[in-house]
Amino acid sequence: MASITFRAVTRVFSGIQPTGRKHLGNLLGAIRHYVADQEELEGEAIFCVVDLHSMTVPYEPEALRANTRDTACLLMAAGLDPDRCILFVQSHLPEHSELNWILGCVATMGELNRMTQFKSKAAGRESVSLGLYAYPVLQAADVLLYKATRVPVGEDQRQHLELMRDIAGRFNARFGETFPLPEASIPRTAARIADLQDPTRKMSTTDGTEEGTIYVLDPPDRLVRKIRRAVTDSGGEIVAREDKPGVSNLLEILAAVEDRPVPEVEAGFASQGYGALKDAAAEAVVEYLRPIRERYDELAADPAAIEAGLVRGAERARAIAQPVLDEVRERSGLLIAG
C-alpha cells in the first residue's frame, strides 16, 4: 500500500501599523508580499491592522480611528480580499491584549533592554511609554496567538522575531509545548526604496520629507512632480552604485514596479541622461499605482463594506485565537471560569 505524505499547514501572520499615509516603500516592501501570500500560500494568511501598536507614541484619537479605517481600505485596494485571507483590526480581539500580559510575565527586562528599535525611538526623549518599551512582547502575542509558523518581516524586525522565538521557547519549557517557533520570512527581492530628496535614508511615513515620499494615493501630477525633482548625483552615468544613491534609488523604483532586475533596467539607459530615467520612473509609478488608487476610491465610497469585511475577518481570527488562548490559560495555571 502506498504511503501518504502529509504536508504541514503554513500559517502566515503579519501586521501593519495605521500610522500616517502609506508610501511606495510600504507597498513594495510589505503589502505586495501580503497579496502574494494570499494568492500562493498553501495554508492560512492572516493580516492585521495593529492599531494597539500605534498607541505607543503620542497620537490623536480621531486620527488613529481614521487611519485604521484608511489602512484597511488601502490593503483591500492593493489586493487583499477578506474572503480569501483573514484581515482584521487588532483591538477588535481582546485576546491579543490578554496574551500580551501573559507573555510579558515570561519575557525579561534584560531582553527588552537590548532591543535596538526601542533605543532608536527613545533616543533624545525625556520619557517614553511603557507600551513602546514592551512593544516586542505585544508583537510576539500577535503572532503566537495564531500559532503562526511564518512571519513576513523586514531586516529591521529580525531582532524582534528572535525575541518572539525566545519567549515562545521559554513558555514551552515552563508550561509544556504550546507554540511553534515562528520563522522570519524576509523577501529576497525586497525593494529598498529611499527618500527622493535624501536617498541615503529609507522612505518613511514619519521621518521622511514630504517631497521625497511617494504616497500610494498621491494624484498622478504630484507623483510626476516628485520624481522629476528627485535628487540625483554628480556625473551623468546611470548606474546602480554605492556612490550614486540618487540614481540607484530611481533604478530600484523602476525595477520594482516593472518587476525587472536592476541590471536589466540599468542597461536600457546606457546612452541616456537623468531626465530620461526620471520620466520613465514617473510614468511607471503612475501606472503601477493607478489601479490601486481607483480601487481605493471605490471602496472608500462604501465604508459599510469595509466594516463588514473587517467584522468577518475578526470572527475568523477569533475562531483560531480563542482556542489557543484557552490552551495558554489552562497550561499557565489560570482558573478557568464556569
N, C-alpha and C positions, 0 to 999 in steps of 0.2 A: 504493500500500500504506500503510495507516495506521501512523503511528509509535507506538512503545511507550515509555511513560514509566516509568522505574524509580524506585522510592522508596528513599531511603537508609534503612537499618535503624537505628532508635534503640536504643541500649543504655544503660540507666539503672543506676547503681551508687549505693548508699547504705549507710552503716554506722551501727550504734548500739552505744554502749558498754554493757557489762554492769555498770554501777556503780549499786548501790542499787536500790530498788524503783521501778518506772516509775509516773509520775503522769499525771493528766489532760492536762497540758500536753504531755508526750511523745506521748500518744495522738493528740491533736488537731493538734499541730504537725508531727508526722512520720509516725507509724505509719499513721494512716488514709490518708495520701497514698501510702504504700508499697502499701497494698491497692488503691487506685485505679489506680496504675501497673500492678499485676499484672493487673487486670481490663481496662484500657483500652489499654494500650500496644501499638503495632504494632512489636514488637521484643522485646528481652530485658530482663527486670527482675531485677537481681542485688542481693541484700541480705545483709549480713554482720554477724555479731556480732563487733565488733572488740575482742577480749579483749587483744590486744597493746597497744592504746592505754590500756587500764585499768591497765597496769603502770607507767605514767609517774609515778604518785604512790604513796605508801605503801599497801600492801594486805595482806590475809591470804590465803595461797594457797587454803585451803579455801573462803573466801568468794568468791574470784574464780571458782573452779570451779563453785560452786553458782549464783552469779549468772549465769554464762554459760549454763548449762542453763536456768535460770529465764527469762532473757530470750528465748531461743529458743522456749520453751514459750509465753510471752506473745505473741510475734509470730505464732505459729501460731494461738493462740486468738483473736487480733484479726482473723484472716482470711488471713494469708499461707499459701499452700498449697505445700509443697515439690514437688508435681507440676506446678505452674503457674508457679512462679518458681524462681530459684536462691537457696537460703537455706543458709548455711554459717557455720562458725566460722573467723575469720581465721587463727588459729595452726595450723589443720589444713592450710594450704597454705604451706609454707616459701618458696614463690615470692614472697610478699609481702615477706618479710624480705630476700631477695636483691635484689629490685628497689629496695627502700628504700636499701640500701648503694650501689647504682649511681647512683641519683638523688641521694643525699647527696654524691656526688662531682661533681655538676652544680650543685646549689644552693649558695648562698653564705651566709656568716655575716651579711653585711650585710642580706640579705633576712630571715633568721630573726630578727635583732635588732629588726626593725620589726614583728614580729607582736604585736598588741595583746593577744591572748588569753594569750600567754606572759607578758607583762608583768603582766597582771592576776593570773594564777595564781601567779606567782613573788613577787608583792609581799609584803613582810614576812617572807619565809623566808630563813634563813641560807644555805641551799643547796638546789638543785633538781637533779633528774636530767637527764642528757644526753638521755634519752628525751623528757622534757617539752619541752626546748628544740627538739629535732628532730622533734617530733610532726607538724608540717605536711608533712615530707618523706615519712613513712610514709603519711600521708593521701593524698599525691599518688601514691605507689606503689599504694595500694589501688585507686584509680580507673584509673590509666593501665595497670595490668596487664591490664585487660579492654577497653582502648581504649573506655571508656565515653564517650558523647557528651553525656550529661545527668546532672547531679548534684543531687538534691534537697537543698537546704541552707537553714538559717535565715539571716537577715540577718547574724547574728554570725559566720557562717562565710564570708562573701563574700571577706574578705581572704585566707583560706587557698585559696579557689578561684582567685583571681587568681595567687597564688604557684604553684599547680599548673600553670596555663596557662604561666607564665613558664618553669618547669622543663621542661615538655614542649617548648616552643618552642626552648629552648636546646639540649636534646638533639637535636632535629630538625636544628637549624642545624649542630651539630658532626658528627653521625653519619648524617645522611640522614633523610628523612621517615619517621617511625615511629609517632608518636602523634597522634591528632586532638586538638584543643584543646577540652576539655570545657566545656560551658556550664552556668552555675548555673540551677537551677530553683527559684525562690522562690515558693511559693504565694501568689497574690494574695489569697486569702481565709483566710490562716493566722490561727488564733485566737491572741490574745495573752492567755494565762492567767496571772494574778498570784496570789501567795500570799494566802490568805483572811485571814490575820492581819496582813499587811503588803502591801497592794495596790499599793504603789509599787515592789515588786520582783517579778521573774518567779518563778513557781512553780518550785522547784528540787529535784532529787534530793538534793543535798549541802548546799546553803546555806539551804534554807528552814526554816520552822517545822513541827513535827510536826502541830499542829492546823490549820495553814494549807495543808497539802498534801493534795490529793485523790489517794490512791493508787488505781490501777486495781483492785487486789484488795482494797481496803477492804470490809468487810461493810456491808450497807445501813444498819444502825443507826449505824455510825460515820460514814458519808458524810452522813447526815441531820444528825447532831450537829455535824459540822464546818461544814457550810454554814449551819445556823441560828445558829452562833456567829460567822459571818463579820463582819469589821469593815465597818461602813457609814460614812456621812458625816453631817455636820450637815444639818438640814433634812429634809423628808420627800419631796422631789421625786425621782421615779425617772427619771433622765435619764443618758445616757452623755455625760459631760463631764469635761474635764481636772481640774476642781476637785472631782470626785466619784469618786475612783479606786475606792472600795469598791463602790459601786453599779454603776459602769461594768464592773467585773470580773464581778459576778454576771450582768449583762445579756449580757456577752460569752460567759460559760459557757453560759447558757441558749440563746443564739442558736446557738452552735456545735453543741451536742448535738441541737438540734431542726432544724439546717440551715436557719435563717431569718436574714434581715438584722437587725442590731441595732436599727435604727429601727422595724422592724415589731414586734419583741418589746417595745421601749420603749413603743410606742403602746398595747399591751394592758394596761399598768399605770398608765394616765393618772390614774385616780382611786383607786388603791390604795396601801397602805403597804409598808414594807420587809418586813414579815412575809410578805405575800403573795408578794413576789418571792423570798424565801428558800425558802418552801415549794415554789413552782413549780420553782425551780432544783434543789432537793434531789430532788424526785420525778423530774424529767427525767434527772438524772445517774444516779440509781439504775437507772432503766430502760435507759439507754444502756449502762451497764457490765454489766448483768445477764447478757446472753448471752456476753460475753467471759469473765466470771468463771466461768460454768458450763462453758464450753468448756475453760477453763484447768484446772479441776478434773478433767475427763475426761482431758485429755492428761497431766496430772501423775501420774495413776494408772497410766500406761503409759509409763514413761521409755524403754523399749526402742524404742517407736515414734518418740519424739522423736529418739533417737540415729540411728535408721535414716534418718529424713528428713534429718538433717544430713550423714550419710555420703553419701547420694545427691546432696545439694547440693554437697558438696566434690568429688565425682567430676565433676559437670557443670562446676563452676567451673574445675577443673584442665584440663579439655578446652579451655577458652578461654585460660587463663593460661599454660599451658606453651608453646604455640607463640609467644606474644607474648614470653615471657622468652627463648626460643631466639633469636628475632629480635634482641632487645636485646643478648644476649651476642655474637652474630655482628657486629652493627654497631659495638659498642663495643670490639671488639678482643680479647675473651676467647678463649682457646684452647678449642675445642670438644672434649670427650672422645670418644674412640672413633670 
